[in-house]
Amino acid sequence: MRVAERVRSAVAAAPVAGLAITVSAGVASVRGDDCTLSELLREADRALYAAKAAGRNRVLTAADVVAAVTAARAAETDGAEVVLAP
């Protein structure tokens, strides 16, 4: 996560030919042998698309996505809106 955030920040701070460039990244991690590489990549991909949907130029983890989905499901019962923060 820290490496992805450093890359995102460095790219955002260095316009190319006067154009602002942004980076969105999805990060997933695992401890031990409790998932396959395919599952890990799927979770990172899900986090990437959530970062793009949340406004781009941000890094989200798979855990961020799970927390947002959980909060959204809880909000459905009380009518609140859930937004992924940068």
Summary of the structure (lengths in Angstrom):
residues: 86
radius of gyration: 15.0
end to end distance: 13.2
largest distance: 48.6
contacts: 207
relative contact order: 0.16
helix: 52%
strand: 9%
